[in-house]
Amino acid sequence: VQLVESGGGLVQAGGSLRLTCAASGMIFSISDMRWYRQAPGKQREMVATISSDGSTNYADSVKGRFTISRDNAKNTIYLQMSSLKPEDTAVYYCNLLAFGGAANYWGQGTQVTVSS
């Protein structure tokens, strides 16, 4: 399985970005997918999750501003980010989890920078 993130960049506070994570392999549709982020000097934190059945969960810090979605036909997940804040600045990583954690894959990350 390979995960490739894209869509990061520089945006002003209050702006929007959409991140994309494209997965290879045959297990995408049965996998739980997650977006994590890691800011400089901080631990990696979970941002949003979407299970194989489409149920979602969000970190409190992004609720109401970020939306995670998936397209099983395209083996892709998305993270729509709106009302961005400087504290959202981080490298965003895509994570695939399946088979009770036996399958656990990460993408290379995409940088999101929000200027004030």
C-alpha positions in Angstrom: 0.0 0.0 0.0 1.2 3.5 -0.9 -0.4 6.7 0.3 0.3 10.0 -1.6 -0.9 13.3 -0.1 -1.3 16.5 -2.1 -3.0 19.8 -1.9 -0.9 21.5 0.8 0.4 25.0 0.4 0.4 28.5 1.8 -2.9 30.2 2.6 -3.9 33.3 4.6 -5.9 33.0 7.8 -9.5 32.5 7.1 -8.8 30.7 3.8 -9.5 27.2 2.6 -7.5 24.2 1.3 -8.4 20.7 0.3 -6.0 17.9 0.9 -6.1 14.7 -1.1 -4.7 11.3 -0.2 -4.6 8.7 -2.9 -4.0 5.1 -1.9 -2.8 2.2 -4.0 -3.6 -1.5 -3.2 -6.7 -3.5 -2.8 -7.7 -2.9 0.9 -8.7 0.8 0.7 -12.5 0.2 0.9 -12.2 -1.9 4.0 -9.8 0.4 5.8 -10.2 3.1 8.3 -8.5 6.3 7.1 -7.1 9.1 9.2 -5.6 12.5 8.8 -2.9 13.5 11.3 -0.8 16.6 11.6 2.5 17.5 13.2 3.6 21.1 13.9 7.2 21.9 14.6 8.2 20.9 18.1 4.9 19.2 18.8 3.7 15.6 18.8 1.7 14.2 15.9 -2.0 14.6 16.5 -5.1 13.1 15.0 -7.2 15.6 13.0 -10.0 13.5 11.5 -10.9 9.9 10.9 -13.3 8.2 8.5 -14.1 4.5 8.9 -14.8 2.0 6.2 -18.5 2.5 6.8 -18.2 6.3 6.4 -18.5 7.4 10.0 -16.4 10.3 10.9 -14.7 11.8 13.9 -12.8 15.1 14.4 -10.4 16.6 16.9 -12.1 19.3 18.9 -9.8 21.9 17.5 -11.1 21.4 13.9 -14.7 20.5 14.4 -17.0 22.7 12.3 -14.1 23.8 10.1 -12.7 20.6 8.6 -14.5 17.9 6.7 -13.1 14.4 5.9 -14.6 12.4 3.1 -13.7 9.3 1.0 -14.3 8.1 -2.5 -13.9 4.3 -2.6 -14.1 4.2 -6.4 -11.0 6.4 -6.5 -9.2 5.0 -3.5 -9.0 8.5 -2.2 -9.8 10.5 0.9 -10.1 14.3 1.2 -9.7 16.8 4.0 -11.6 20.0 3.2 -10.2 22.7 5.5 -12.0 26.0 5.9 -11.6 29.0 8.2 -7.9 28.2 8.6 -5.9 29.5 11.5 -2.2 30.0 11.9 -2.3 27.2 14.5 -3.4 24.8 11.7 0.1 25.2 10.3 1.7 21.7 10.2 2.7 18.8 8.0 -0.5 16.8 7.4 -0.2 13.0 7.0 -2.6 10.4 5.7 -2.9 7.1 7.6 -4.5 3.8 6.6 -5.5 1.3 9.2 -6.9 -2.2 8.5 -7.1 -5.7 9.9 -7.2 -4.5 13.5 -4.0 -2.5 13.1 -2.0 -5.2 11.3 -2.0 -3.0 8.3 -0.8 0.5 9.2 0.5 2.8 6.5 1.6 6.4 6.3 2.0 8.9 3.5 5.0 11.2 3.2 3.1 14.3 4.4 2.1 17.6 2.8 2.9 21.0 4.3 0.1 23.4 5.2 1.1 26.9 6.2 -1.4 29.5 7.3 -0.2 33.0 7.5 -1.8 35.6 9.9 
